[in-house]
Amino acid sequence: MKVNAKITKIIDKPDSSIKAFASVTLDGYFAVHGVKVCDGEKGLFVSMPSTSYTSNGESKYRDTFHPITKGAREALTQEVLDKYDAAISQTQDEGIEIQDLPEDEEECEELDEPEPEPEMSM
């Protein structure tokens, strides 16, 4: 699987865990927008696009897209973080202005959930 990422927005808000937004294409057939680069306790990580809902009065989030296999997750994460590093280097080298995070954007949540196992159908 060929994964291509593009950093669409870098965020300059020190108190935000969101550091950037990215779009990803998969094999040139599918596009995923709203992928976030986040800074957590263990360093940078990639957060998938999600939708929010309320359950028992508590706000919860569910990914609208996520890789199924560990290999796919690693490929997507590596590509996004590599492009993020390159974009940060470019902004430092060229003095490109970084955008502030809009007030209505959600913060990133680190999920320690195990990845779902792929289902085999015959």
RAWO-V42621 format. One record per residue. N is the residue number from 1. RES is the residue in one small letter. D_CENTER is the distance of its C-alpha to the mean C-alpha in whole Angstrom. Layout:
BEGIN
((N/RES/D_CENTER) (N/RES/D_CENTER))
END
This chain:
BEGIN
((1/m/18) (2/k/17) (3/v/14) (4/n/13) (5/a/10) (6/k/11) (7/i/10) (8/t/11) (9/k/12) (10/i/12) (11/i/13) (12/d/16) (13/k/17) (14/p/18) (15/d/18) (16/s/14) (17/s/12) (18/i/9) (19/k/10) (20/a/8) (21/f/7) (22/a/7) (23/s/9) (24/v/9) (25/t/13) (26/l/14) (27/d/18) (28/g/19) (29/y/19) (30/f/16) (31/a/13) (32/v/10) (33/h/9) (34/g/7) (35/v/3) (36/k/3) (37/v/5) (38/c/7) (39/d/11) (40/g/12) (41/e/16) (42/k/15) (43/g/13) (44/l/10) (45/f/7) (46/v/4) (47/s/4) (48/m/5) (49/p/7) (50/s/10) (51/t/13) (52/s/16) (53/y/19) (54/t/22) (55/s/24) (56/n/27) (57/g/26) (58/e/23) (59/s/20) (60/k/17) (61/y/14) (62/r/14) (63/d/11) (64/t/12) (65/f/10) (66/h/10) (67/p/12) (68/i/15) (69/t/16) (70/k/16) (71/g/16) (72/a/14) (73/r/11) (74/e/12) (75/a/13) (76/l/9) (77/t/8) (78/q/11) (79/e/11) (80/v/7) (81/l/9) (82/d/12) (83/k/12) (84/y/10) (85/d/14) (86/a/16) (87/a/15) (88/i/16) (89/s/19) (90/q/20) (91/t/20) (92/q/22) (93/d/24) (94/e/25) (95/g/24) (96/i/22) (97/e/21) (98/i/18) (99/q/17) (100/d/17) (101/l/15) (102/p/16) (103/e/18) (104/d/17) (105/e/13) (106/e/12) (107/e/11) (108/c/9) (109/e/11) (110/e/11) (111/l/12) (112/d/15) (113/e/16) (114/p/17) (115/e/16) (116/p/18) (117/e/21) (118/p/21) (119/e/24) (120/m/27) (121/s/29) (122/m/33))
END
